[in-house]
């Protein structure tokens, strides 16, 4: 028995390990280890009830013989710390010794619903108490563990907070305090992680959370928003740990290592205001979502290694359920979702939580007098088959489907966490003209610098109208940030479109590391060109660029440049930031958009490798991508107009003039124009994304279709510019001189928007549009739109 002093934890949010988890087997066995008190006051102790502690040697030998070389098991805190601050691990010694001798790797739960009676989960000192216990547990486990130490600090924070804080089902039996309890458990988990890292800096962590899907009942569509919130609640604990929600808790990226997902037959349901009246969804129901889709959603949100930390069913459903989970997991893995394990849970039958019934949900039954356990034959067969299938190439046994891109709501939720940092920095960066570094740190932490990468490459699969919606939101938070972010997105798209497989993979890896990309096209004559280096293998740059948005903060600038001897214009990717001394800040003395730091740069003498030239001559100007790319900056501009409109409305509210009919007419006209512009931009995206607009079709269809599509993009430019200029004029008239005095937000936002509206060649775009209208063929008798689809 030991008594430990308080620990001084290492810095909070220590970086999570970047290496894959390295589990000993893909399929695991999990021992149910719940120890909570029932409302009656009786304590549950499933380890004792299943005799797992007494027959740990036989249990772990069975796991190893079945190929289950990784397991989940738990410590019973209420037996370890009977007296505050004194720790006795004799209750766990048989388990840890048996696991080590059998060669089974264990992820140890520290708090699996149960805790000592002297502990108050709502007390301010609970996180510190748990941290001291976690440090003692880490010392004990480190002493008895070979290889990497794995810990699950708090099992199912979300379910514990719901059961113990919302509905009074679990200890501490509170109601209406679920969010408070969830925050307390998150604090405790972080305290425990810090303390364990103080013992073993290499310790790794699994957070096991329920994986659910909640959809509105088809007969109660008015509950759609409530259902959406219920579905999103499963992410709150992880978001708190990451600091995306309630950052005052102290969360950060280093507090989430491997994400464990607990998935059972009752984890999908139609929403109902009364939980006991839920209708659970089965694979035959229309609203049931495939497990692969749920896994892809989590991966898109967190970009972390995943594990099915618990899955199982009862009675005759055990084998078919497990076989179905195994198939879905293999499909998700084949589509690029990084799943590193599936835990059959529980691995032995146990008494029911509420009624002590014999739950037939394990691979093995209760033990006989010598520790033998009868096996459930169908589940044994299903496990053996899953293990065999896992060892075979995916193409031999699975219908490979790519992981689903992140939903727009999931991406916007990420952006919401970054938007507050972006908006908070905007005025300061306008004042000092510095690059908005904090804003891009927030975008990087939210995973939005890889948002447009394929999901199989660790991205969110963001494209088309969903990308435009995100760009508009970024522009609304800060137009300069939106401008630079749009350039980053554009650069990634160009490399993904025109680069080789090796170049794409290198770019994806750079983006995942947080490198910032950009496209610098504008230049003074004679422009930027490439010359062969002295070795005749690589390239040397000669010349420079102007309007280099992001300047040396852009660590991967993409540079259109001319090949020698009229070889054409190619894309050159500088594999590092341009040296700061190469930039001329005196060039950039703008009216607005100061934080884009769009300096002039001299690139002469900088070297590129042979593989730093992307694509073929002319790729940068290839249509419809080049012209169609304007839709992205239009979306950012409309976001800037949103911010201007909001600032004007704030002034009127402060002056109590929102009831003025003149102002209502003025702002009504602005709202109509902005919405018309937005719908035009979205329809332009639909034109570009339609099957008839891919390059193969255009080559087959001839030249008629392409000019029409690009003319529609020009139409979008025209409508958007008019809408934004009307917004500026209306707000300027509405707020008067007082609203145009710095540091009022309207003054800054108006300057930025008027500056950003000055995009290249507006008259050329208008001429293109006019030519398309005047040269258009006669419409068919049943048509009324020159754009071909009547907008349907």
N, C-alpha and C positions, 0 to 999 in steps of 0.2 A: 504494500500500500504506500502511495506517495502523496505528498502535498506540494503543489506547485505554486510559485509566485506568479504574479501577473507578468505577461510577456510584453515586450516592446515589438510590435509586429513590423515586418518590412514595409516599404512604401506600398500604399494601396494600389491595386490595379497592376501588379507586376505582369509583364507580357505573358500571354498564353503561349505554350509551346507551339512552334510552327510545324513540328514533325507529325506525321500520321500517328494514330494512337498506338499501333503495334500490339494489338491483342493477340493472345496465343491461339485462339480459335474463332471462327466466324460465328458459330452457334454456341450459345452459353446456356448454363442452367442457373436459375435464381431461386434462392431459399427465402420464402416468406418470413419476415422478421418483425412484424408489427408488434408494438408494445403499448398501445394507447389504453387509457381507461375508458370504459363504457360510461354512459350517463348514470348507470346504477352505482358506479364507483368501483366495480370489479375491473382489474387490469387484465388485458389480453397479453399473452406471451406465446406467440406462435412457435418460436424456436423450442421452447419447453414443451408445448403441446404436441409437436411433431417428433420430439426426442432427437432433434438434429444436433443439439449440443452433446448428448450422451453417445450418439452413434455418428459423430462427425467423421471419424476415420472411414467407416463403411460408405457414408454418403459421398465423400470426395473421391474415394476409390471408384465408385460407380460412375461419377461424372467423368473421370479420366478415361475409364474403360469405354465410355460411350462417345469419346471424342469431344466432350465438352470441357475444354481446357481453360476456359474463362468462366467466371461465375460472379453473381451478386450475392452478397451475404451481409449481415448487419451486426453491429454492436448494440448491446442493451444498456443504454445510458442509465436507466433507473437502478440497475444492479451495479454499475461501475462507480457511480458517485452517490452513494447513499448519504454521505455526510458532505456538505458543501466544501469543495476544494480538496477532497481526498478521493483518490482514484484507485480502484481495485479491479484489474482486468482478468481476474481468475475465471470469470464467467465466459470469457471469449477465448481462453487459451486453447481449449480443445479444437475449436474451429480453425484458428489461424495455424496451429501446428499441423492439423490434418490436411489443410489446403497446401501447405508448403511441402509436406512429405509426398502428397499425391502429384505434385507438379502442376497444380491448378492455380491460375492467376485470379485474384479476387478484387472486385470493386467493393469497398467496404462502406456501408451506410452508417453514418454517425447518428442521425436522427430520423427514425422511420416511424413517425407519428407519436411515439412515446417519449416521455422525459421524466426526470425525478419530480416528486411531489413538491419539493421546495421551490421549483422553478416556476416563475410567472412569465409566460411568453410576452405579455404586454408591458412588463416592467422595463424601465430604461436600461437596467444593467443586464438584461437577458443576452444581448449580443456578446458582451464581455464574458459572461459566464460560459456561454457556448464556446467562445474562442479559447478559453483556458482548458475546457474539456477536449476540444479538438487538438490542441497542442499535446495534451497527455496521450490522446489516442494515436496521434501521429508518431510519437516516440515509441509507444508500445508496438504498433504495427510495423514501423521501420525496423525494429529490432528482430521481428519474426518474419520479415518478408524478403525474399530474394528478387532482385530486379526492381522494376519501377513500382512505386507505391501509388495505388489508385484509391481515391476517396469520392464518395457521393456525400456532400456535407449535409444537405437536408432533402430528403426524398419528397417529391411532389409538393413543392411550395404552394402551387396553385390550388391543389385539392385540399391540402391542409388548411389553407386560408379560407376556402369555401366551407369545408366541413366544420372547422373549429371557430371560424370568425363570422360566417354569414348565417348558417342554418342551425348551429348548435348541435351538430351530430357528433363531432369529435371534440376531445379535450382541447381547449378550455371551454367549450360549449357556449361560446358567445354568439350573438346574432347582430347583424348589421354592422359588424366591425371587420369585415373581410379584408378591405384594402389596408387597414391599419395593421392587421396581423400579417398580411403578405409583406408589407414593408419591414416589419420586425424580423420575419424569417429571412428576408433578403439581407438585412444588416447582419444577422447571425451567420448566414452562410459566408458572407464576405469576411467577417471576423474570423471564422473558422479557417477559411482558405489562407488568410494572412498568417494565422498562427501556425498552420501546418507547413507553410512555406518557410517559416522561421526555423522549423525543425529539419525539413528536407526540401531544399530549393527546387529539386527535380520532381516533386510530387505532382501528380496529374489528377484532374477532376472530371467527374461526370455529373451533370445536372439532369435528373430524371423528372420530366414533366408530362402530364397527360397530353395526348394528341387527339384533338376532337374536331368535329365538323358540326356546326349549328346552322340550320337554314330555317327560314320562315315557313310555317304551315301553309300549304297552297290555299287553304280556305281563310287564312288570316294574313293577307299580304301587308296589312297595316303594321304588323310586327317586324317588318323587314329590318328596320334600323336597330331594334332591340336585339334581334337575332344576330345581326352583324357584330354588335358590341359583345354579345356572349361568345361568339366565335373568337373574336380578337382577344378576349380576356385570357386565353391560354398563353398568350405571349407576354403578359404583363410582368411576370416574375423575371424572365430572361431579359426583358427590356430594362427592368430596374437594375439587374446585375450589370448590364452593359452601360448604364448611365443614360440611356435614351429616354427613360421615364423617371421622374422624381430624381433628378441628378443630385439633389441635396443629400441623398443617401450615400453618395460617394462611389457609385458604380463606375465601371470602366471596361474597356475591351479585354483586359487581362482576367476578368472574373468569369468569363465563359470559355471553356476549353472544348470539351466534347458535349454535344447536346444529346441527351437520352430522351426517347419518346415512348411513353407507355400507351399501348393500343389494344383495346379489347372490343368484343362484339357490340358493346353498348356505348361506344364512343362517338356515334353519329346519331343525331336526332332532330326532329322538327321542334322548333322552339315552342315552349308553352310557359305562360307566366307562373304556373305551379309545377315545380320540378317533378313531382311524383306522377304528373299526367303527361310527361313526354312520350312521344311515339318514337321508339328507336328505329333507325333505318338499317336495312339489310342490303346486301349487294343487289337484290332484285328490285329495290325501290329506285324510282327515277332520280331522286335527290341524293342518293348515296354516291359518295366520291371514291374513286379508287385510291387505295393506300399510296400508290406511286405518286398521285397528284398531291396528296397531303404532304408527303415527304419532300417533294419538289418545292412546295410553298415554304416550308420551314428552311430548306437550304437556301432558297432565294432570299429569304429574310435575314439569315444569320451568317451564311457562308462559313459554316463550321462543320467538322466531321459529325456524322449522325450515327446513333445506335438505337435500335428498337430495344429499349431497356426493360420492357415487360410486354409479353403478349401471351394469351392463352384463353381457353374456353372451358366449359364444364361438360361432364358426362360424354355423350356420344358426339358432341360437337368438337371435342378436343383435336382430333386428327384432321378433319376437313378444315377447321379454322387455321391451324398451324400451316397446313399445306398451302392454303390461299395466301397467307401472309408471306410465306417463303417465295411464292411466285411473284407477288407484287414487289417484294424487296429486290429480287433479281431483275425485274423489269426496270425499277428505278435506278439500280446500279448500272444497268446497261445503257440507260439514258444519261448517265453522268452524275447522278446524285451520290455523294461519297458516304455510303453506309458501311460501317465497319463491324457490325455485329448485330445478332438477333438473339435475345434472351428469352428462352422458354420459362414462363413465370406463372405460378410457382413450379418447381421441379418435383415437389412432393405434395401429396394431398394434405389438407389441414382442416381444422374446425372452422366453421363460419364465424365471422366477427360478431354477428348479432344474435345467433341462435345456437351456436355450437354444433350445427349440423355437419355431417361428414361431406366436405366439398371434394368431389371427384374432378379435380382440375389439374392434377400433376402427371408427371411421367411415371412416378412411383407412388405407392400407397403408404399407409402407416407402417411402422416397423414391427417385426416380430420380436421375440425375446432376445435374439442374437443380432438384431440390427438389419435383418434382411427385409427387403421391401418388394412386394409384387409389382411387376411392370404392367402398364397399360399397352397391350400389344399394338393396336392401331396407331397410337401416338409414337411408339418406338419406330414403326415402319415409316411413318410420315417424316420423322426426324432423320432416319437413315437416308431416305430418298432426297430430302432437302440438302443434306450434307454431300451426297453424290452429285446432285445437280449443281451445287455451288462450285465444285471442283472442275466442272466442264466449261468450255468456252460458251459465252452467252449466246452466240449465234446458233448453237446446236439445240438449245432448249427454251428459248424465250423470244417472244415477239417484242423486238426492241422498239421502244417508243422514247422520243426525246422528253426530258423533263419539261413540265409546263413552265412557261415564263411566269414571273411574279405578277400577281394581279396589280392593277393600277392602285387599288386601295392600299396594298402592302407597300408599294413604292412610295406613295404619298405619305404614308405613315412614317417611313424612314425620313423623307424630306422634312416632315413637320418637326422632327427632332433637330435637324440641321438649320431649319429656317429661322428659328429664334436667334441662333448665333449669327447668322447672316445679317438679319435685320439689325441686331444690336451693334454690329460693327460698321454698318453702312455710313452713318454720319461721320464717324471718326476718320474713316479712310478718305472720305470726300474732303475733309478738312486738311489732312496731311498729305494726301496724294499717294499714300503707300499702298502696296498690294494687299488685298484682303486675305491675309494668311489664315486667320482664325476661321474664316468662312470655308476655305477649302480644306482645312483640317476637319471641320464638321462634316463636310460632304464626304471626305475620305473615310471618316469613322462610321458614317451611316452606310457605307458600301456603295455610294452613288457614283464614284469614279469608275466603277466597273459595271454600271447599270446596263449599258448597251451590249456588253459581251454576252455570248450565248450562255445559257444556264449550265451546259456541260463544261464550260470553261470558268465557272465560278461567278458568272455574271447573273443579271436578272432578266435577260432576254427582252429588254425594253426597246421598242421600235414603234414606228408608225404614229398613230394618233395618241397612243399612250405616252410616247416620248415627247410629243408636242405638249401634252398636258403638263408633264413634269417641267419642261423648259419654261412654260408660261408661269408656273409657280415659282421657279427660281428667279425669273425676271421680276416677278412681283416683290420678292424679298429684297432683291438688289439687282438693278440693271447691269452694273459693271460685272458682278459675279455671274449673272446670266450670260453675258457676252463671252466671258472666258470659258465658262462651262460648255457653252454651245460649241466653241472652237475645239475643246477637248473631245467632245462627242463626235464632231465632224472628222477629226484626225483619226480617231479609232475606227470610224466607219470606212474611211478611205483605205486604211491599211488592211482591214478585214476584207474589203472588197477586192483590192488589187494586189495585195501582198501574197507571197508564197506561203506554204504551210509553215515553214520554219519562221518566217517573219511574223506571221499571225500569232504563233505560239509565243514568240519572244515578246511581242507587244502585249499579249494577254498577261504574261508573267509580270511585265513592268507595271501594267495597270493595277494588278493585284497588290503589288508592293507600294502603290500609292503615287507612282510617277504621274505628273501632269503633262498632258499632250496639248498641242495647239497647231494651227495652220497659219503660217505667215506667207501670204501671197503678194501683198502690195509691195511695190519697189519703184525706185527711181531708175531712169535709164543709166547705163545699158542693162541693169538688172543683175540677177544672180546666175552664175554659170558654174559648171563642173569642169575641172581639168584633171587628167590623170596624175596621180602622185608619182614620186620619183621611182618607186618600185614598179610602176605600171600595173598595179593590181587594184588599188583603191582609188579614192578621189580626193581632190582638194577643192574647197569652195573659193570662188572669186566673186566679190561683190557684197551686196547687203540687202536689207529689207527695211521697209518703213511700216509703221502701225503694227508693231510686234506685240500684240495683246498678251499680257502676262510677263513679258520681258524674260529675265533670267529665272523667274519662278516657274516658267514652263521648262520642265526638264527633258522633254522629248519634242522639240519643234519639228514640224513637217514642212519642208521647204520646196515649193515648185522651183525648178532650176533648169537651165538649158544645157543639153549635152554638147560636147565639142563638135565643130564642123557641121552645124545645122542638124544635129541628130535628133532634135525634138526636145520637148519639155517633159521632164520626169519629176517624180516626187522623191526628194532626198530627206531621209530621217536622221537628224543629228542625234547620236546616241547618248547625249549628255546635254546639260544646260549650256547655253552660250555664256562665255565668261562675262562677269558683270562689267568689266572695264571696256567691253566692246560696244556698250550701249551709250546713246547720246540722249540723256533726259531732257536737254534743252529743246529737242524737237517737239516734245509733248507738252504743250501749254494750252490745254483745251478749255472750252466753255463747260463741258460736262464730261462724265465718264472718266474722271481722273484716276480712280483706282485700277483701271485696266492697265496702267503704266505701259502704254503703247508707244514705246520709244523707237528711234531709228537704231539699227545695229549694223556693224561692219563684221562680216563673217569671213573675210579674206584670210586664207591660210589655214582654216580649220579643216581637219581631215575626216573622211568617211571611209568605212570599210566597203568592200565589194558588195556585201549583202545589205548595205544601208540605202540602196536605191530601190524604191518600191514600184513594182509594176512596169508598164511599158510607156513609151512616149505617147502623150495625149490622153492618158488615163484620167488625169485630174479634170480635164474638160469634157469627159465623156458624158453624154446625155442618156437618160434624163436626170442622172444623179446630180450633175453640176448645177443645172438650173433649178431642179427640184429641191436642192438643199436650202434654197431661200426660205422655204416654209419653216425651217428651224429658227432662223433669226426673227421671222415674223411672230412666231409664238413668244419669243423672249420680249419683243417689242410690245405685244399685247399685255404681257405681264407687267411691263413698266407702265403702260397706260392704266391698268388696274390700280397700281399703287398711286398714280397721280389722282385718279378719280376718288380713291379712298381718302387721300390727304385733303382734297377739296371738300369732301363730305364732312370730314372732321372739323374743318374750319367753320362750316355752316352750323354744325351742331354746337360748337362752342359759342357761336354768335346767336344761337337760337333762331336761325333763319331757314331751317329746313321746311317750314310751312309756307314759304314764299312761293307763289305759283310760278313766278318767273324762273326761279331756281329749279322748280320741278320740271318745267318745260325744257330747260337747258340740260339738266342731267338725264332726263328721259331720252332726249335725242342722242346723247352720248352713249347711254346704255344700249340703245338700239343699234347704233353704228358699230360698237365694239362686238356685240353678239353677232351681227351680220358678218363682220370681218372674221371672227373666230370660226363660224360655220363655213365660211369660204376657205379658210386655211385647212380645216378638217376635210372638206370635200376635195381639196387639192391633194391631200395625203391619200385619200381613197383612190383618186385617179392614178397616183403613182404606184400604189400598192396592188391595184387590181391585176388580175392575171393577164389581161390584155396589154399591160404596160411593161411586162418584163422584156428584157432585151431580145430574147429569142423571138418573141411575138412581134416586136417592132421591126426586126429584120425581115420577118416574113411578110408583115403587113405593108411594108414600104414606108415612104416618108410622110404620108398624110397624117398619121396618128400622132407622131412625136411632136410636130409643131403645135398641134391643137392642145396637147397636154401641157406643154411649156407655156403656151399662151394663157392657160388657166392659172398657172403659177404666177404669171405676170399680173393677171387679174387679182389674185390674192394680194400681191404687193401693193397694187393700186388701192384696193379697198382698205387694207390695213393701214397704209400711210394716211389716208384721209381720215380714218377713224381716230388714229392717234393724234393727228394735228387738231381735229375737232375737240378731242379730250383736253389737250393743252390749252386751247383757246377758251373753252368753256370754264375750266378751272381758274385760269388767270382772271377771267371776268368775274367769276363768282367770289374769289377770295380777296380780290382787290390788292392794293399795294401792301397791306399788312401781311398778307399770306405769301408775298414774294420777297420778304426780307429774311436773309439768313439769320439764325439757323433753322428757320421753319422748314419742316420736311417738304412741303410743297415746292419750295424754291429749288431745293436740290433735285428732287424727282423730275421737275419740269426741265431743268438743264440737262439732266442725263438723257431723258427721252428725246428731246429735240436734237441732241447730238447723235444719239444712236440711230435716229431715223435717216441720217445721211448715209445710206448704203450706196454701193457703187452702181452706176449706170441706171438710175431710175427712168430717165427718158428712153433709153434703149428698151427697157422692159415695157414701157407704155407703147412704144412704136410696135413692138412685137405683138402686143395685144390688139392694137388697132389694125395691123395688117391681117391678123387672124380673123378679125370680125369682117373686114371688107372683102377678103379673099375667100371667105367660107363658101362651101357649096350650098345649093338650095336645100332647105330642110325637107325631109320626107313629109308626106301628108299627115302622118300620125305623130310627128315630132314637134316639140316647141322649144328645144334648147340646142344651141349650137355646140354644146359640150357633150352631147351624145347620149346621156343617160337620164335626162329629165330630173336629175337630182335624186332618183329613187335608188 
